[in-house]
């Protein structure tokens, strides 16, 4: 567990503490829309399984998602989102000295996808990948903040490009294989990016994490590493969605409770609460367990599905322009592994 408390007020005459914050955001969605009903028809056709009508829609609450077309990669979505974030900040690619590709998806095992993004952007920053399932993007923001506070970077560009729809098995051999990969039918594709740099006030004021690595086998994509370097069967997402949900519920709300207690805030203190969204029922259960008012949430999952680490970036892009200076937003990241992460950000 790592805890970063809010910065204390400096005493009279003391220099203000260095802060790092998010100053711009951008996102990108693929053009192609795939409905859950259309996805189910394709799965039924290719597998020969007789599935109950509207099974995917009713089980997940997801009506549609965006899917990357031919020639669109994780880096493609990241580059598009990055260009929008830089434009929003009035910056060019050479104005950043740290580029983090923070995603569960990637173009290749090697080299780091950050280099592909950098080559497309034309930047010359220190570039590397950060990966921690659906928490990758929030982890990337935290790493960028840490590098800035340590004096290792001046301005960072944190990007994600997610294409988990390509890890969905559309031809399960039987019902057992369908169940094993059912969580994958929630996936959609997207890209997001933020600029992180030193700010005079506000910024990222609190970070907390909780990790339960004993549950790492609950779900994931096993292929591409040293355990399963080859074999198409290992390239599909495998995992029981009910088991994943059960683990998160078992872990509970401790990290959120600590964050609220440490910052002295309650839900009224946040303009918005951005939480990683898997399905509609899971989001409703999160609200029930935590007590967060529904009006604080930015709901994207019915129309976009589970976009992995891009989820919080997409939500932030939707509300960034309406937030005013001094308003605070709580990020709640949930990732396979299992990890939970909170971040309190105040708009500068």
C-alpha positions as a Markdown table, in Angstrom:
| # | Residue | x | y | z |
|---|---|---|---|---|
| 1 | Unk | 0.0 | 0.0 | 0.0 |
| 2 | Unk | 1.2 | 3.5 | -0.9 |
| 3 | Unk | -0.3 | 6.6 | 0.5 |
| 4 | Unk | 0.4 | 10.2 | -0.6 |
| 5 | Unk | -1.4 | 12.6 | 1.7 |
| 6 | Unk | -2.5 | 16.1 | 0.8 |
| 7 | Unk | 0.2 | 18.7 | 0.8 |
| 8 | Unk | 0.2 | 20.7 | 4.1 |
| 9 | Unk | -0.1 | 24.5 | 3.9 |
| 10 | Unk | 3.3 | 26.1 | 3.9 |
| 11 | Unk | 4.2 | 28.3 | 6.9 |
| 12 | Unk | 4.6 | 32.1 | 6.4 |
| 13 | Unk | 7.5 | 33.0 | 4.2 |
| 14 | Unk | 8.1 | 29.4 | 3.1 |
| 15 | Unk | 8.1 | 28.6 | -0.7 |
| 16 | Unk | 5.0 | 26.9 | -1.9 |
| 17 | Unk | 5.2 | 23.1 | -2.2 |
| 18 | Unk | 5.7 | 21.8 | -5.8 |
| 19 | Unk | 2.5 | 20.4 | -7.2 |
| 20 | Unk | 1.8 | 18.5 | -10.3 |
| 21 | Unk | -1.6 | 18.4 | -12.0 |
| 22 | Unk | -3.6 | 17.5 | -15.1 |
| 23 | Unk | -3.7 | 20.6 | -17.4 |
| 24 | Unk | -5.3 | 19.1 | -20.5 |
| 25 | Unk | -7.1 | 16.0 | -21.7 |
| 26 | Unk | -8.1 | 14.4 | -25.0 |
| 27 | Unk | -9.7 | 11.2 | -26.1 |
| 28 | Unk | -10.5 | 9.3 | -29.3 |
| 29 | Unk | -13.1 | 6.7 | -30.2 |
| 30 | Unk | -13.0 | 4.4 | -33.2 |
| 31 | Unk | -15.6 | 5.1 | -35.8 |
| 32 | Unk | -17.2 | 1.6 | -35.9 |
| 33 | Unk | -20.1 | 1.0 | -33.5 |
| 34 | Unk | -20.9 | -2.6 | -32.6 |
| 35 | Unk | -24.1 | -3.3 | -30.7 |
| 36 | Unk | -24.4 | -6.1 | -28.2 |
| 37 | Unk | -27.2 | -7.7 | -30.2 |
| 38 | Unk | -25.0 | -7.7 | -33.3 |
| 39 | Unk | -22.1 | -9.2 | -31.3 |
| 40 | Unk | -24.3 | -11.9 | -29.9 |
| 41 | Unk | -25.6 | -12.8 | -33.4 |
| 42 | Unk | -22.1 | -13.1 | -34.6 |
| 43 | Unk | -21.1 | -15.3 | -31.7 |
| 44 | Unk | -24.2 | -17.5 | -32.1 |
| 45 | Unk | -23.6 | -17.9 | -35.8 |
| 46 | Unk | -19.9 | -18.7 | -35.5 |
| 47 | Unk | -20.3 | -21.1 | -32.6 |
| 48 | Unk | -23.6 | -22.7 | -33.4 |
| 49 | Unk | -24.8 | -22.1 | -29.9 |
| 50 | Unk | -28.4 | -21.2 | -29.2 |
| 51 | Unk | -28.3 | -18.2 | -26.9 |
| 52 | Unk | -31.2 | -16.5 | -25.2 |
| 53 | Unk | -32.4 | -13.4 | -26.9 |
| 54 | Unk | -30.5 | -10.2 | -25.9 |
| 55 | Unk | -28.4 | -12.2 | -23.4 |
| 56 | Unk | -25.3 | -9.8 | -23.7 |
| 57 | Unk | -27.4 | -6.7 | -23.3 |
| 58 | Unk | -29.4 | -7.9 | -20.4 |
| 59 | Unk | -26.5 | -9.4 | -18.5 |
| 60 | Unk | -24.2 | -6.4 | -18.9 |
| 61 | Unk | -26.4 | -3.4 | -19.5 |
| 62 | Unk | -24.0 | -2.6 | -22.4 |
| 63 | Unk | -26.0 | -1.6 | -25.5 |
| 64 | Unk | -23.0 | -0.9 | -27.8 |
| 65 | Unk | -19.3 | -0.4 | -27.9 |
| 66 | Unk | -16.7 | 1.1 | -30.4 |
| 67 | Unk | -14.3 | -1.3 | -32.1 |
| 68 | Unk | -11.1 | -0.6 | -33.9 |
| 69 | Unk | -11.2 | -1.3 | -37.6 |
| 70 | Unk | -8.5 | -2.7 | -39.9 |
| 71 | Unk | -5.2 | -0.8 | -39.5 |
| 72 | Unk | -6.2 | 0.8 | -36.3 |
| 73 | Unk | -4.0 | -0.2 | -33.4 |
| 74 | Unk | -3.6 | 0.7 | -29.7 |
| 75 | Unk | -0.9 | 3.2 | -30.8 |
| 76 | Unk | -3.3 | 4.7 | -33.4 |
| 77 | Unk | -5.9 | 5.5 | -30.7 |
| 78 | Unk | -3.2 | 6.8 | -28.3 |
| 79 | Unk | -1.7 | 9.1 | -30.9 |
| 80 | Unk | -5.1 | 10.6 | -31.9 |
| 81 | Unk | -6.0 | 11.2 | -28.2 |
| 82 | Unk | -2.5 | 12.7 | -27.6 |
| 83 | Unk | -2.8 | 15.2 | -30.4 |
| 84 | Unk | -6.1 | 16.4 | -29.0 |
| 85 | Unk | -4.7 | 16.8 | -25.5 |
| 86 | Unk | -1.7 | 18.7 | -26.8 |
| 87 | Unk | -3.9 | 20.9 | -28.9 |
| 88 | Unk | -6.1 | 21.6 | -25.9 |
| 89 | Unk | -3.0 | 22.7 | -23.9 |
| 90 | Unk | -1.7 | 24.8 | -26.8 |
| 91 | Unk | 1.5 | 22.6 | -26.9 |
| 92 | Unk | 3.5 | 20.8 | -29.6 |
| 93 | Unk | 5.1 | 17.4 | -29.4 |
| 94 | Unk | 8.5 | 18.8 | -28.6 |
| 95 | Unk | 7.1 | 20.6 | -25.5 |
| 96 | Unk | 6.9 | 17.3 | -23.5 |
| 97 | Unk | 10.0 | 15.6 | -22.0 |
| 98 | Unk | 8.3 | 12.4 | -20.7 |
| 99 | Unk | 5.9 | 10.2 | -22.7 |
| 100 | Unk | 4.2 | 7.3 | -20.9 |
| 101 | Unk | 2.1 | 4.8 | -22.9 |
| 102 | Unk | 0.0 | 3.4 | -20.0 |
| 103 | Unk | -2.3 | 0.7 | -21.2 |
| 104 | Unk | -3.4 | -2.9 | -20.9 |
| 105 | Unk | -3.2 | -3.2 | -24.7 |
| 106 | Unk | 0.0 | -2.7 | -26.8 |
| 107 | Unk | 1.0 | -3.0 | -30.4 |
| 108 | Unk | 3.9 | -5.4 | -29.9 |
| 109 | Unk | 5.6 | -7.3 | -27.1 |
| 110 | Unk | 8.8 | -5.4 | -28.0 |
| 111 | Unk | 9.7 | -2.6 | -28.4 |
| 112 | Unk | 7.6 | -0.5 | -26.0 |
| 113 | Unk | 4.5 | 1.0 | -27.7 |
| 114 | Unk | 5.5 | 4.4 | -26.3 |
| 115 | Unk | 8.2 | 4.5 | -29.0 |
| 116 | Unk | 5.6 | 3.9 | -31.8 |
| 117 | Unk | 3.5 | 6.7 | -30.3 |
| 118 | Unk | 6.5 | 9.0 | -30.1 |
| 119 | Unk | 7.6 | 8.3 | -33.7 |
| 120 | Unk | 4.1 | 9.2 | -34.9 |
| 121 | Unk | 3.8 | 12.4 | -32.8 |
| 122 | Unk | 7.3 | 13.6 | -33.6 |
| 123 | Unk | 8.3 | 14.1 | -30.0 |
| 124 | Unk | 11.7 | 13.5 | -28.4 |
| 125 | Unk | 10.7 | 12.7 | -24.8 |
| 126 | Unk | 11.9 | 10.0 | -22.6 |
| 127 | Unk | 9.4 | 7.3 | -23.6 |
| 128 | Unk | 8.4 | 4.0 | -21.9 |
| 129 | Unk | 5.4 | 1.8 | -21.2 |
| 130 | Unk | 3.4 | 1.4 | -18.0 |
| 131 | Unk | 1.1 | -1.6 | -17.7 |
| 132 | Unk | -1.1 | -2.7 | -14.9 |
| 133 | Unk | -4.4 | -4.0 | -16.5 |
| 134 | Unk | -7.2 | -1.4 | -16.3 |
| 135 | Unk | -5.3 | 0.7 | -13.7 |
| 136 | Unk | -2.5 | 1.4 | -16.2 |
| 137 | Unk | -3.6 | 4.9 | -17.1 |
| 138 | Unk | -4.1 | 6.1 | -13.5 |
| 139 | Unk | -0.7 | 4.5 | -12.6 |
| 140 | Unk | 0.8 | 6.4 | -15.5 |
| 141 | Unk | -0.6 | 9.7 | -14.2 |
| 142 | Unk | 0.8 | 8.9 | -10.8 |
| 143 | Unk | 4.3 | 8.0 | -12.2 |
| 144 | Unk | 4.3 | 11.2 | -14.3 |
| 145 | Unk | 3.5 | 13.2 | -11.2 |
| 146 | Unk | 6.2 | 11.5 | -9.2 |
| 147 | Unk | 8.8 | 12.2 | -11.9 |
| 148 | Unk | 7.8 | 15.8 | -12.0 |
| 149 | Unk | 8.0 | 16.2 | -8.2 |
| 150 | Unk | 11.4 | 14.4 | -8.3 |
| 151 | Unk | 12.7 | 16.9 | -10.8 |
| 152 | Unk | 13.1 | 14.2 | -13.5 |
| 153 | Unk | 10.6 | 15.6 | -15.9 |
| 154 | Unk | 9.1 | 19.0 | -16.6 |
| 155 | Unk | 6.0 | 18.1 | -18.6 |
| 156 | Unk | 4.6 | 14.7 | -19.2 |
| 157 | Unk | 2.2 | 13.3 | -21.8 |
| 158 | Unk | 0.4 | 10.2 | -20.5 |
| 159 | Unk | -1.5 | 8.2 | -23.2 |
| 160 | Unk | -3.5 | 5.0 | -23.5 |
| 161 | Unk | -4.8 | 3.2 | -26.5 |
| 162 | Unk | -7.0 | 0.2 | -25.7 |
| 163 | Unk | -8.1 | -2.5 | -28.2 |
| 164 | Unk | -9.4 | -5.3 | -25.9 |
| 165 | Unk | -12.2 | -6.1 | -28.5 |
| 166 | Unk | -9.5 | -8.1 | -30.3 |
| 167 | Unk | -9.2 | -10.4 | -27.3 |
| 168 | Unk | -12.8 | -11.5 | -27.6 |
| 169 | Unk | -13.5 | -15.1 | -28.6 |
| 170 | Unk | -16.3 | -15.0 | -31.1 |
| 171 | Unk | -16.4 | -18.8 | -31.9 |
| 172 | Unk | -16.6 | -20.5 | -28.5 |
| 173 | Unk | -16.6 | -24.3 | -28.9 |
| 174 | Unk | -19.3 | -24.8 | -26.2 |
| 175 | Unk | -21.1 | -23.1 | -23.3 |
| 176 | Unk | -18.2 | -23.7 | -21.0 |
| 177 | Unk | -15.8 | -21.8 | -23.3 |
| 178 | Unk | -18.5 | -19.1 | -23.7 |
| 179 | Unk | -18.7 | -18.7 | -19.9 |
| 180 | Unk | -14.9 | -18.7 | -19.6 |
| 181 | Unk | -14.6 | -15.7 | -21.9 |
| 182 | Unk | -17.9 | -14.0 | -21.1 |
| 183 | Unk | -16.3 | -11.0 | -19.4 |
| 184 | Unk | -14.6 | -10.3 | -22.8 |
| 185 | Unk | -18.0 | -9.5 | -24.4 |
| 186 | Unk | -18.1 | -6.3 | -22.4 |
| 187 | Unk | -15.0 | -4.9 | -24.1 |
| 188 | Unk | -14.8 | -1.8 | -26.3 |
| 189 | Unk | -11.9 | 0.2 | -27.8 |
| 190 | Unk | -10.8 | 3.8 | -27.1 |
| 191 | Unk | -7.9 | 6.1 | -26.5 |
| 192 | Unk | -7.2 | 8.8 | -24.0 |
| 193 | Unk | -4.4 | 11.2 | -23.0 |
| 194 | Unk | -3.6 | 13.8 | -20.4 |
| 195 | Unk | -0.9 | 16.5 | -20.0 |
| 196 | Unk | 0.7 | 16.4 | -16.5 |
| 197 | Unk | 2.9 | 19.3 | -15.4 |
| 198 | Unk | 3.8 | 21.5 | -12.5 |
| 199 | Unk | 0.9 | 23.8 | -11.3 |
| 200 | Unk | 0.8 | 26.6 | -8.8 |
| 201 | Unk | -2.3 | 25.4 | -6.9 |
| 202 | Unk | -4.5 | 22.3 | -6.8 |
| 203 | Unk | -3.3 | 19.4 | -8.9 |
| 204 | Unk | -3.1 | 15.9 | -7.7 |
| 205 | Unk | -3.4 | 16.2 | -3.9 |
| 206 | Unk | -3.9 | 12.6 | -2.8 |
| 207 | Unk | -3.1 | 9.1 | -4.0 |
| 208 | Unk | -3.8 | 5.7 | -2.4 |
| 209 | Unk | -3.5 | 2.1 | -3.6 |
| 210 | Unk | -4.3 | -1.4 | -2.4 |
| 211 | Unk | -3.1 | -4.5 | -4.1 |
| 212 | Unk | -4.2 | -8.1 | -3.6 |
| 213 | Unk | -1.9 | -10.1 | -6.0 |
| 214 | Unk | -3.0 | -13.5 | -4.7 |
| 215 | Unk | -5.9 | -13.1 | -7.1 |
| 216 | Unk | -3.8 | -12.6 | -10.2 |
| 217 | Unk | -5.2 | -15.7 | -11.8 |
| 218 | Unk | -8.8 | -14.6 | -11.7 |
| 219 | Unk | -8.8 | -13.2 | -15.2 |
| 220 | Unk | -6.6 | -12.0 | -18.0 |
| 221 | Unk | -5.0 | -12.7 | -21.4 |
| 222 | Unk | -2.4 | -15.4 | -20.9 |
| 223 | Unk | -0.6 | -15.2 | -24.3 |
| 224 | Unk | 2.4 | -13.2 | -25.5 |
| 225 | Unk | 4.6 | -13.7 | -22.5 |
| 226 | Unk | 7.2 | -16.4 | -21.5 |
| 227 | Unk | 4.5 | -18.8 | -20.2 |
| 228 | Unk | 2.5 | -19.0 | -23.4 |
| 229 | Unk | 4.6 | -17.3 | -26.2 |
| 230 | Unk | 2.7 | -18.9 | -29.0 |
| 231 | Unk | -0.8 | -20.3 | -29.6 |
| 232 | Unk | -4.0 | -18.4 | -30.7 |
| 233 | Unk | -6.0 | -20.0 | -27.8 |
| 234 | Unk | -3.9 | -17.9 | -25.3 |
| 235 | Unk | -4.7 | -14.6 | -27.1 |
| 236 | Unk | -8.3 | -14.4 | -25.8 |
| 237 | Unk | -9.5 | -12.9 | -22.5 |
| 238 | Unk | -10.3 | -15.6 | -20.0 |
| 239 | Unk | -11.9 | -15.1 | -16.6 |
| 240 | Unk | -15.1 | -15.4 | -14.7 |
| 241 | Unk | -16.8 | -12.0 | -14.5 |
| 242 | Unk | -18.8 | -13.1 | -11.4 |
| 243 | Unk | -15.5 | -14.2 | -9.7 |
| 244 | Unk | -13.8 | -10.9 | -10.6 |
| 245 | Unk | -16.7 | -9.0 | -9.1 |
| 246 | Unk | -16.7 | -11.2 | -6.0 |
| 247 | Unk | -13.0 | -10.5 | -5.4 |
| 248 | Unk | -13.6 | -6.7 | -5.6 |
| 249 | Unk | -16.5 | -6.9 | -3.3 |
| 250 | Unk | -14.5 | -9.0 | -0.9 |
| 251 | Unk | -11.7 | -6.5 | -0.9 |
| 252 | Unk | -14.3 | -3.9 | -0.1 |
| 253 | Unk | -14.2 | -0.1 | 0.1 |
| 254 | Unk | -11.2 | 0.3 | 2.5 |
| 255 | Unk | -9.1 | 2.3 | 0.1 |
| 256 | Unk | -12.0 | 4.7 | -0.6 |
| 257 | Unk | -12.8 | 5.0 | 3.1 |
| 258 | Unk | -9.2 | 5.8 | 3.8 |
| 259 | Unk | -9.1 | 8.5 | 1.1 |
| 260 | Unk | -12.3 | 10.2 | 2.4 |
| 261 | Unk | -11.0 | 10.1 | 6.0 |
| 262 | Unk | -7.5 | 11.3 | 5.2 |
| 263 | Unk | -8.7 | 14.2 | 3.1 |
| 264 | Unk | -11.5 | 15.1 | 5.4 |
| 265 | Unk | -13.9 | 15.0 | 2.5 |
| 266 | Unk | -17.3 | 13.4 | 1.9 |
| 267 | Unk | -19.1 | 12.9 | -1.5 |
| 268 | Unk | -20.4 | 16.4 | -1.5 |
| 269 | Unk | -16.8 | 17.6 | -1.7 |
| 270 | Unk | -16.3 | 16.1 | -5.2 |
| 271 | Unk | -17.7 | 17.6 | -8.3 |
| 272 | Unk | -17.4 | 14.2 | -10.0 |
| 273 | Unk | -16.4 | 10.7 | -9.2 |
| 274 | Unk | -14.8 | 8.8 | -12.1 |
| 275 | Unk | -14.7 | 5.1 | -11.6 |
| 276 | Unk | -13.5 | 2.3 | -14.0 |
| 277 | Unk | -16.7 | 0.8 | -15.5 |
| 278 | Unk | -17.1 | -2.9 | -16.4 |
| 279 | Unk | -20.8 | -3.4 | -16.6 |
| 280 | Unk | -23.9 | -1.5 | -15.6 |
| 281 | Unk | -24.8 | -3.9 | -12.7 |
| 282 | Unk | -21.2 | -3.6 | -11.4 |
| 283 | Unk | -21.4 | 0.2 | -11.5 |
| 284 | Unk | -24.7 | 0.1 | -9.6 |
| 285 | Unk | -23.2 | -2.3 | -7.0 |
| 286 | Unk | -20.2 | 0.1 | -6.6 |
| 287 | Unk | -22.6 | 3.0 | -6.0 |
| 288 | Unk | -24.5 | 0.8 | -3.5 |
| 289 | Unk | -21.4 | -0.2 | -1.6 |
| 290 | Unk | -19.8 | 3.2 | -1.4 |
| 291 | Unk | -22.8 | 5.5 | -1.2 |
| 292 | Unk | -21.6 | 7.7 | -4.0 |
| 293 | Unk | -24.6 | 9.7 | -5.3 |
| 294 | Unk | -25.5 | 8.7 | -8.9 |
| 295 | Unk | -25.3 | 12.3 | -10.0 |
| 296 | Unk | -21.6 | 12.4 | -9.3 |
| 297 | Unk | -20.8 | 9.6 | -11.7 |
| 298 | Unk | -20.0 | 10.0 | -15.4 |
| 299 | Unk | -21.7 | 7.0 | -16.9 |
| 300 | Unk | -20.1 | 5.7 | -20.2 |
| 301 | Unk | -20.4 | 1.9 | -20.0 |
| 302 | Unk | -23.9 | 1.5 | -21.6 |
| 303 | Unk | -22.7 | 3.1 | -24.9 |
| 304 | Unk | -19.0 | 2.3 | -24.8 |
| 305 | Unk | -18.6 | -0.9 | -22.8 |
| 306 | Unk | -15.5 | -1.7 | -20.8 |
| 307 | Unk | -12.7 | 0.3 | -22.4 |
| 308 | Unk | -10.1 | -0.9 | -19.9 |
| 309 | Unk | -7.6 | 1.7 | -18.8 |
| 310 | Unk | -9.1 | 4.4 | -21.1 |
| 311 | Unk | -12.3 | 4.4 | -19.0 |
| 312 | Unk | -11.3 | 7.2 | -16.6 |
| 313 | Unk | -9.6 | 9.3 | -19.3 |
| 314 | Unk | -12.8 | 9.2 | -21.4 |
| 315 | Unk | -14.9 | 10.3 | -18.5 |
| 316 | Unk | -12.5 | 13.1 | -17.6 |
| 317 | Unk | -12.5 | 14.4 | -21.1 |
| 318 | Unk | -16.3 | 14.6 | -21.0 |
| 319 | Unk | -16.4 | 16.8 | -17.9 |
| 320 | Unk | -13.0 | 18.6 | -18.0 |
| 321 | Unk | -14.4 | 21.7 | -19.7 |
| 322 | Unk | -17.3 | 22.2 | -17.2 |
| 323 | Unk | -15.1 | 21.9 | -14.1 |
| 324 | Unk | -14.1 | 25.2 | -12.5 |
| 325 | Unk | -10.9 | 26.1 | -10.6 |
| 326 | Unk | -10.8 | 24.5 | -7.2 |
| 327 | Unk | -13.3 | 21.7 | -7.9 |
| 328 | Unk | -12.1 | 18.3 | -7.0 |
| 329 | Unk | -12.6 | 15.0 | -8.8 |
| 330 | Unk | -12.0 | 11.5 | -7.3 |
| 331 | Unk | -10.6 | 8.8 | -9.6 |
| 332 | Unk | -11.3 | 5.2 | -8.6 |
| 333 | Unk | -9.3 | 2.6 | -10.6 |
| 334 | Unk | -10.0 | -1.1 | -10.6 |
| 335 | Unk | -7.6 | -3.5 | -12.3 |
| 336 | Unk | -7.0 | -7.2 | -12.7 |
| 337 | Unk | -4.2 | -8.5 | -10.6 |
| 338 | Unk | -6.0 | -7.3 | -8.3 |
| 339 | Unk | -5.4 | -3.6 | -7.7 |
| 340 | Unk | -7.5 | -0.7 | -6.6 |
| 341 | Unk | -6.4 | 2.9 | -6.8 |
| 342 | Unk | -7.7 | 6.3 | -5.8 |
| 343 | Unk | -6.5 | 9.7 | -6.9 |
| 344 | Unk | -7.9 | 13.1 | -5.8 |
| 345 | Unk | -7.3 | 15.8 | -8.4 |
| 346 | Unk | -8.1 | 19.5 | -8.0 |
| 347 | Unk | -8.5 | 21.6 | -11.1 |
| 348 | Unk | -6.0 | 24.4 | -11.2 |
